[in-house]
Amino acid sequence: MTGSTTGTARRTVALSGSASGIGRAVRERLERGGQRAIGVDLRDADVLADLGTPAGRAAATDGVLQACGRSLDAVVACAGLGPEHEDGAAIVSVNYFGAVAFLEGLRGVLGAGRAPAAVAVSSNSATLSPGADGPLAAACLAGDEAEARRLAVDGTGAYAASKLALARFVRRAATAAAWAGAGIRLNAVAPGATLTPLLQRGLDHPRLGAAIRGFPIPLGGFGEPDRIASAIAFLLGPDAGFCCGSVLFVDGGSDALLRPDAL
């Protein structure tokens, strides 16, 4: 199988959403560990691109390939818009279609990487938001961006549905010949409320703020970005070498509390 390694060699990782929040924490953790991170974001990144548009997705892929010299070991699709964003269509374009395009656009070069792995950042909103599993998520998974954008009438619903679709994409694609068959491990994390600029905008929102503060978190308080980054680093690394198509909840116990029998 392609890409065997001891896990100690310096690896090159492409990372979307690298300028802030969880993405920034991932970059810092990778670089502290001696890895090379190629960041993609709207600002303060190695590659400047907007994953909400087809042209931006192409620019992101081309920019990473140029920066890495077509030698890439891992990909993290972290860029996303939160539920407080007023444009639901933009949310699904970035959170689902942008993330999938980033993963798929770099999959080919990953196949030649060292212990190649990819991680998508979903959310526990995917399972805990009523109505997430509906026509919008289905349109995303069908690859119909125009229909998904039409159905994305509000930020909260668009966020949950896009993150559910992303987790299902990971589950469905991970075992395929193009991923597992090529030696590339594809997994996802599902964070809960994490202290990032995105969460702060939600807390400041006149409608969403109270709901976010009142959401049950058994371990108490909001998560720290580096805790999510550590889970992502685990899934990228050798200790997760037998993980394929997993969705790792890193949410302080919220999903377990509210869905104790869901497996």
Secondary structure, DSSP 8 states (H G I E B T S, - for coil): ------S-S--EEEEESTTSHHHHHHHHHHHHTT-EEEEEESSSSSEE--TTSHHHHHHHHHHHHHHHTT---EEEE-----TT-S-HHHHHIIIIIIHHHHHHHHHHHHTTSSS-EEEEE--THHHHSTT-SSHHHHHHHTT-HHHHHHH--SHHHHHHHHHHHHHHHHHHHTTSTTTGGGT-EEEEEEE-SBSSHHHHHHHHSTTHHHHHHHS--TT-S-B-HHHHHHHHHHHHSGGGTT--S-EEEESTTHHHHH-TT--
